[in-house]
Amino acid sequence: MSETSSTTSATTNSNILVEKCGHVALLTMNNPPANTWTAASLQALIDIVNELNADRSIWSLVLTGAGQKFFSAGADLKLFADGDRQVAREMARLFGLAFEALSQFRGVSIAAINGYSMGGGLEVALACDLRLAETQAVMALPEAKVGLLPCAGGTQNLTWLVGEGWAKRMILCGEQVTADKALTIGLVEEVVGTGEVLEKALALAEQVAQQSPSSVTACKRLIQHARSAPLQQGYIVERELFVDLFNTADQTEGVQAFLEKRPPQWKNC
């Protein structure tokens, strides 16, 4: 990623570094030693995703952790040491808003899991569309071990991805899973060697650029719609969004490029 762009808040307050190269944005959680989340970084994530949604030149994002040991260890438990319910309520609100914003990112989001992904660190990966992990990565939702529970979508998104049985093993029994086990149960889509996940994730993000960004947005909406809506309703919305694509320049360009046997020039409009 040679071309760098970051907002003042992201660089100064949030410990999230933002780089843009072509149609891809790279977000790096950079809060050593464990890339934990803070109220400031959660708010910054919301702001960053909103800015990327407004930047029509960005079609995909990759999220990774700085360093070689941690993707993210989630929240700093010192925040909850005094049992302050108001702090708990505010942090739960920010975690929910931030990860829901990431889930609703207009393009494709890819988590490049380069180490331990624990608690809120796994929940942010669950909020992404795709997850790639390095072979040494370990994933867990250990909140119940300290009298808490996953409050940033973990109980819902993990169950959707891996089924009730493995969700219960990880959340109720506190079971940690290796990258290979995560691949087996459907928690991640691919496992790569140590030091290779960022390159692989960026290549996958670049692959998105071969697709019409207008079509990708519509397809992502439909796939996520299937989580909560009846199948028959999904069929109806699918047909409606298909017709809606005929209001876009990308639809015309895609068909013409195919007929003319040339690469399409997407406009994301």
RAKA-V355839 format. One record per residue. RES is the residue in one small letter. SS is DSSP state (H for helix, E for strand, L for the rest). PSI is psi in radians with two decimals (999 if undefined). NEAR is the number of other ideal C-beta (glycine too) atoms within 12 Angstrom. Layout:
RES/SS/PSI/NEAR
RES/SS/PSI/NEAR
//
This chain:
m/L/1.76/25
s/L/-0.55/11
e/L/2.11/16
t/E/2.38/16
s/L/2.20/25
s/L/2.56/28
t/L/2.79/27
t/H/-0.75/14
s/H/-0.71/23
a/H/-0.68/34
t/H/-0.71/21
t/H/-0.73/15
n/L/-0.48/22
s/L/-0.26/32
n/L/0.51/35
i/E/2.05/43
l/E/2.41/31
v/E/2.18/36
e/E/2.47/31
k/E/2.36/29
c/E/1.98/23
g/L/-2.21/21
h/L/0.20/31
v/E/2.38/38
a/E/2.31/44
l/E/2.11/41
l/E/2.16/50
t/E/2.05/38
m/E/2.14/46
n/L/1.15/33
n/L/1.39/32
p/L/2.72/17
p/L/-0.23/19
a/L/0.20/29
n/L/0.81/41
t/L/2.75/34
w/E/2.51/42
t/L/2.96/31
a/H/-0.71/27
a/H/-0.73/24
s/H/-0.57/38
l/H/-0.77/43
q/H/-0.67/28
a/H/-0.67/36
l/H/-0.74/47
i/H/-0.86/32
d/H/-0.74/29
i/H/-0.81/42
v/H/-0.70/37
n/H/-0.72/23
e/H/-0.71/29
l/H/-0.65/39
n/H/-0.59/25
a/H/-0.32/14
d/L/1.74/25
r/L/-0.16/21
s/L/-0.21/25
i/L/2.13/38
w/L/-0.24/39
s/E/2.78/41
l/E/2.63/44
v/E/2.31/49
l/E/2.23/52
t/E/3.07/47
g/E/2.53/45
a/L/2.64/27
g/L/-3.08/22
q/L/-0.09/20
k/L/-0.68/23
f/E/2.33/34
f/E/-1.09/50
s/E/2.45/51
a/L/0.19/33
g/L/-2.47/44
a/E/2.62/41
d/L/2.03/27
l/H/-0.28/25
k/H/-0.42/13
l/H/-0.49/27
f/H/0.18/25
a/L/-0.54/14
d/L/0.10/11
g/L/0.45/12
d/L/1.98/13
r/H/-0.58/11
q/H/-0.70/13
v/H/-0.75/21
a/H/-0.77/24
r/H/-0.75/16
e/H/-0.71/21
m/H/-0.70/34
a/H/-0.71/30
r/H/-0.81/20
l/H/-0.72/31
f/H/-0.80/41
g/H/-0.84/28
l/H/-0.73/27
a/H/-0.82/41
f/H/-0.50/39
e/H/-0.67/25
a/H/-0.75/31
l/H/-0.76/44
s/H/-0.56/34
q/L/0.16/25
f/L/2.38/39
r/L/-0.60/33
g/L/-2.66/40
v/E/2.25/37
s/E/2.38/44
i/E/2.17/40
a/E/2.14/50
a/E/1.61/45
i/E/1.86/50
n/L/0.28/42
g/L/-2.66/36
y/E/2.31/34
s/E/1.66/50
m/E/2.47/40
g/L/-2.19/45
g/H/-0.33/47
g/H/-0.57/46
l/H/-0.63/50
e/H/-0.61/46
v/H/-0.59/49
a/H/-0.66/53
l/H/-0.44/45
a/L/-0.23/42
c/L/2.83/44
d/L/-0.66/35
l/E/2.67/34
r/E/2.16/45
l/E/2.51/40
a/E/2.53/44
e/E/2.70/39
t/L/-0.47/25
q/L/-0.05/25
a/L/2.54/45
v/E/2.35/32
m/E/2.45/47
a/E/2.73/37
l/L/1.47/45
p/L/0.29/33
e/H/-0.66/33
a/H/-0.36/21
k/H/-0.36/20
v/H/0.40/19
g/L/0.36/12
l/L/-3.01/28
l/L/2.75/26
p/L/2.09/38
c/L/0.18/31
a/L/0.66/40
g/L/-0.04/34
g/H/-0.80/41
t/H/-0.51/26
q/H/-0.90/26
n/H/-0.67/33
l/H/-0.76/40
t/H/-0.69/26
w/H/-0.67/23
l/H/-0.79/33
v/H/-0.09/32
g/L/2.86/15
e/H/-0.66/17
g/H/-0.93/16
w/H/-0.54/26
a/H/-0.71/28
k/H/-0.66/18
r/H/-0.74/22
m/H/-0.66/40
i/H/-0.83/35
l/L/-0.59/21
c/L/-0.10/17
g/L/0.47/21
e/L/2.25/26
q/L/2.57/24
v/E/2.46/36
t/E/2.97/24
a/H/-0.73/35
d/H/-0.71/20
k/H/-0.68/24
a/H/-0.65/36
l/H/-0.73/25
t/H/-0.69/16
i/H/-0.03/26
g/L/0.26/22
l/L/-0.59/44
v/L/2.79/39
e/L/-0.36/27
e/E/2.57/28
v/E/2.33/29
v/E/3.01/28
g/L/2.86/18
t/L/2.30/20
g/L/0.05/18
e/L/-0.16/24
v/H/-0.62/39
l/H/-0.78/35
e/H/-0.75/22
k/H/-0.72/32
a/H/-0.71/44
l/H/-0.66/32
a/H/-0.69/22
l/H/-0.68/31
a/H/-0.68/41
e/H/-0.57/23
q/H/-0.54/20
v/H/-0.54/36
a/L/-0.26/27
q/L/-0.31/22
q/L/2.72/26
s/L/2.15/30
p/H/-0.53/37
s/H/-0.73/32
s/H/-0.70/30
v/H/-0.76/34
t/H/-0.79/33
a/H/-0.73/30
c/H/-0.71/25
k/H/-0.74/29
r/H/-0.72/27
l/H/-0.74/26
i/H/-0.78/22
q/H/-0.51/23
h/H/-0.55/22
a/L/-0.28/19
r/L/-0.57/19
s/L/-0.25/13
a/L/2.65/17
p/L/2.62/12
l/H/-0.75/14
q/H/-0.64/11
q/H/-0.66/15
g/H/-0.70/20
y/H/-0.72/16
i/H/-0.83/16
v/H/-0.65/24
e/H/-0.83/22
r/H/-0.65/15
e/H/-0.76/18
l/H/-0.54/26
f/H/-0.83/19
v/H/-0.67/14
d/H/-0.52/19
l/H/-0.37/28
f/H/-0.05/17
n/H/-0.01/15
t/L/2.64/26
a/H/-0.51/22
d/H/-0.61/29
q/H/-0.82/27
t/H/-0.78/22
e/H/-0.73/25
g/H/-0.81/27
v/H/-0.75/18
q/H/-0.71/16
a/H/-0.69/20
f/H/-0.80/14
l/H/-0.55/11
e/L/0.03/13
k/L/0.89/8
r/L/2.77/12
p/L/2.44/13
p/L/2.65/26
q/L/1.62/19
w/L/2.53/30
k/L/-0.20/20
n/L/0.81/30
c/L/999/18
//
